[in-house]
């Protein structure tokens, strides 16, 4: 990563990804497939790079990571990628994940990761629900605002 920061050349990052892929064994990739492969091994590393690029505000690397992660979306990884994209406000990646979920709803909705979204990531689950029914967040602003206020403490009626 330091080599990228000093050179602004993605070759160092791509070499790092390639070496990890070779270390973990060759396999087939499939951005819409159910089966993993060597490319699936890149997802955690790409998520780490996305996190670091967000933290240090390296926009070019961040955009590149979003694109690379969007190419890695699969049934097993989409929820994990979506949650991180939501957390890091990576809107293009969020949109790619939501589009994938909408196109593959019958496969994604039966995974354990999808089942945990409602409990662990209620705001993300609301986004998924809105996407599945074809309603934008702008159209459902009241629902989105209500969801954001869920974690806030309410005043007790007798304290007003």
Secondary structure, 3 states (H helix, E strand, C coil): CHHHHHHCCCHHHHHHHHHHHHHCCCCCCCCCCCCCCCCHHHHHHHHHHHHHHHHCCCHHHHHHHHHHHHHHCCCCCHHHHHHHHHHCCCHHHHHHHHHHHHHCHHHHCCCHHHHHHHHHCHHHHHHHHHHHHCCCCCCCHHHHHHHHCCCCCCCCHHHC
